[in-house]
Amino acid sequence: MVRRDGDHEPDQITERTRLSPGPEQPTLRPACVVVIHGEGLGRRADLGDDPVTVGRSRETDLCIDHPSVSRAHCRIERDGDGYRLVDLGATNPILLNDRPAACAPLADGDHVTVGESILKFIGQESVEARYHEEVYQLATHDALTNLHNRRHFVELADKEIARALRHGRPLTLGIVDIDLFKEVNDRHGHIAGDGVLREIGAVLRQHLRGGDIAARVGGEEFAILLPECALEPAARFAERLRAAVASTRFEPGGEARRITVSTGLAQLRPDRDSFSLLMRAADAALYRAKDGGRNRVELEH
């Protein structure tokens, strides 16, 4: 800018710094380990009183599916007020801050090398804990419904399927689809449609048991994994959910409208022993529910 004669800059007054107590202190987050390099980047495991096992097996608490990682590679366990790292006899021994450590206490910011991946230990009082909590939430949850997203749901399902097969326990997968949802979007717009999705997500959460896992896996499609639950009890659960949605008052665009869901269920069994096969079976049951008139639950025996 060209200054003309007579122009002058306004007086600049430097304000004295005023110390403040800073942002309101959040509730303490649990200590955790986060994969910051290599396979499994971004995955994390919260630490509590129970030991956390890291390894290639899908039954471990933090699964890193890479050939350089042993099935059960290491364990992080409570040690007084802190945590310690224990090598479980891995083919590639763990490194703590680039040095071998068969058993050692963990300090905030420590790096743990597991195969070709690197984990970072974040203490409970670390400023980073809240940041990683928010990043983890964004990476694993659907922003609209706050249910798990599809990617994270598949990871959790793989782990639960492996556990159910190993211990011979029942497990059922349900696919829940909103009936005629396109008509809602076409008539009232996508913002109103988003409101319906949020409400159905809330109804779903209200009906979950402690160990159940729910996700939004598509535009108007949800998935529910029911560990320790055979097909018939799962059908009763799905029927209660169907009835709850049907009795909920929806008002997309300010207009009262009855909205229903159709559900397909499939139970884990020897010839249906992977997520993809289980999903395919539940989808087949869902198609029958749609063809049968919607607002119903169908089972794939």
Secondary structure, 3 states (H helix, E strand, C coil): CCCCCCCCCCCCCCCCCCCCCCCCCCCCCCCEEEEEECCCCCCEEECCCCCEEEECCCCCCEECCCCCCCCCCEEEEEECCEEEEEECCCCCCCEECCEECCEEECCCCCEEEECCEEEEEECCCCHHHHHHHHHHHHHHECCCCCCECHHHHHHHHHHHHHHHHHHCCCEEEEEEEECCHHHHHHHHCHHHHHHHHHHHHHHHHHHCCCCCEEEECCCCEEEEEEECCCHHHHHHHHHHHHHHHHHCCECHHHCCECCCEEEEEEECECCECCHHHHHHHHHHHHHHHHHCCCCCEEEEC
